[in-house]
């Protein structure tokens, strides 16, 4: 709603669709000569890799703003090169009204980052286990304090206390990194991290690697119980049309690109990854699928 209202406030025409259907989406871009797209990563994935995109004139588009979930920098580059556009990201949530980090127009930002904190906005990274600030260069849970932070959840003081601390910091539940120039990267949700033999593995990182394979159209990763009582990464993979891969080939591809503790150890092929309209993966559905087998 806020993104739409920005366009209206500036007097810009808006094109909205009830849901994401690729052909309808591409037709709208072409017919209305859209210049700026607000998208979720699955939409960027389609623009970067789907063959049908070549049938449409998208030359009017100059910026794609991706949100709702982390976008892999290699996928962003692929989309930029294919469409000759700028792909950038921001960060926010409903509790942040809804943005805390972004890349202003004209700012050169590292690929894959969500930009810098907005004016009058403070950010911290803490160890979610101890609550202490992490060392420079380390990952931690992102905390935000600023004028856009919500006052609380209506009639739910327990949820408010669990999210907003007494110093006004909102605990986002997202793991992030920040560089020396103040640019932030979102790694994954705290609750989504896979705990493998004492290591924490981010599903989004493995999904990004999987999506660089030309034969893979979509992918999702969750933690599944292993024989030692812990968790191990399992990939659910959707193959591109006319492509064939074995589970072993998928695992070998990932192994060559990640640290040993991040290797995918199980693979299952699906016709589609369960997702919300925003493009967020329904990992709970995949976990339920696994639970039904035990």
Secondary structure, DSSP 4 states (H G I P E B T S, - for coil): -HHHHHHHHTT------SS--HHHHHHHHHHHT--EEEEEHHHHHHHHH-GGGGGS--TT--EEEEESS---HHHHHHHHHHHT-EEEE-EEEGGGTEEEEE--TT----TT--BEEPTT-EEEEE-TTT-PBPPTT--EEEEEESTTS----TT-HHHHHHHB-TTS-EEEEEEEEE-TTS-EEEEEEGGG-EEETTEEE-HHHHHHHHTTSTTEEEEEEEEEE-TTSSEEEEEEEEEPTT----HHHHHHHHHTTS-GGG---EEEE-S---B-TTS-B-HHHHHHHHHTT-
